[in-house]
């Protein structure tokens, strides 16, 4: 879901299209619901924290932050 959000943000920044804007809004809403967040920024921070915690428990280190 985070990858889809990032891809849509890039696509919309490169060339604004109503269909992309709607899909971005849908994905943003879904991320907010999944993370129990009021804003997409908060949802991404929460998702990023989950990914970091997951890496710690699975032994995977490194990686980039997905927070915007």
RAWO-V285391 format. One record per residue. N is the residue number from 1. RES is the residue in one letter. PHI is phi in whole degrees, 0 to 359 (NA if undefined). PSI is psi in whole degrees, -180 to 180 (999 if undefined). NEAR is the number of other ideal C-beta (glycine too) atoms within 10 Angstrom. Layout:
n=N res=RES phi=PHI psi=PSI near=NEAR
n=N res=RES phi=PHI psi=PSI near=NEAR
This chain:
n=1 res=X phi=NA psi=-40 near=13
n=2 res=X phi=294 psi=-39 near=15
n=3 res=X phi=296 psi=-42 near=8
n=4 res=X phi=297 psi=-43 near=14
n=5 res=X phi=302 psi=-49 near=21
n=6 res=X phi=297 psi=-42 near=14
n=7 res=X phi=298 psi=-42 near=14
n=8 res=X phi=293 psi=-39 near=19
n=9 res=X phi=299 psi=-43 near=16
n=10 res=X phi=295 psi=-48 near=10
n=11 res=X phi=301 psi=-42 near=16
n=12 res=X phi=291 psi=-36 near=14
n=13 res=X phi=292 psi=-36 near=9
n=14 res=X phi=287 psi=-40 near=9
n=15 res=X phi=202 psi=110 near=7
n=16 res=X phi=291 psi=129 near=9
n=17 res=X phi=222 psi=141 near=12
n=18 res=X phi=302 psi=-40 near=7
n=19 res=X phi=295 psi=-42 near=8
n=20 res=X phi=294 psi=-41 near=18
n=21 res=X phi=299 psi=-42 near=13
n=22 res=X phi=293 psi=-43 near=11
n=23 res=X phi=295 psi=-38 near=17
n=24 res=X phi=297 psi=-42 near=19
n=25 res=X phi=297 psi=-41 near=12
n=26 res=X phi=296 psi=-46 near=12
n=27 res=X phi=295 psi=-41 near=19
n=28 res=X phi=299 psi=-45 near=19
n=29 res=X phi=298 psi=-44 near=12
n=30 res=X phi=297 psi=-43 near=14
n=31 res=X phi=297 psi=-42 near=20
n=32 res=X phi=298 psi=-44 near=18
n=33 res=X phi=295 psi=-47 near=10
n=34 res=X phi=301 psi=-37 near=13
n=35 res=X phi=265 psi=-4 near=19
n=36 res=X phi=65 psi=38 near=9
n=37 res=X phi=247 psi=153 near=16
n=38 res=X phi=274 psi=-21 near=9
n=39 res=X phi=226 psi=157 near=10
n=40 res=X phi=296 psi=-35 near=19
n=41 res=X phi=298 psi=-45 near=13
n=42 res=X phi=294 psi=-39 near=15
n=43 res=X phi=298 psi=-41 near=23
n=44 res=X phi=291 psi=-40 near=22
n=45 res=X phi=299 psi=-44 near=17
n=46 res=X phi=296 psi=-44 near=17
n=47 res=X phi=296 psi=-41 near=19
n=48 res=X phi=299 psi=-42 near=18
n=49 res=X phi=297 psi=-39 near=14
n=50 res=X phi=296 psi=-41 near=13
n=51 res=X phi=296 psi=-42 near=16
n=52 res=X phi=297 psi=-45 near=12
n=53 res=X phi=297 psi=-39 near=10
n=54 res=X phi=296 psi=-40 near=10
n=55 res=X phi=297 psi=-37 near=13
n=56 res=X phi=294 psi=-41 near=10
n=57 res=X phi=281 psi=-24 near=7
n=58 res=X phi=264 psi=-6 near=8
n=59 res=X phi=85 psi=5 near=6
n=60 res=X phi=275 psi=127 near=10
n=61 res=X phi=252 psi=175 near=7
n=62 res=X phi=73 psi=-160 near=5
n=63 res=X phi=100 psi=165 near=10
n=64 res=X phi=258 psi=148 near=7
n=65 res=X phi=289 psi=142 near=11
n=66 res=X phi=260 psi=2 near=16
n=67 res=X phi=293 psi=143 near=12
n=68 res=X phi=254 psi=999 near=11
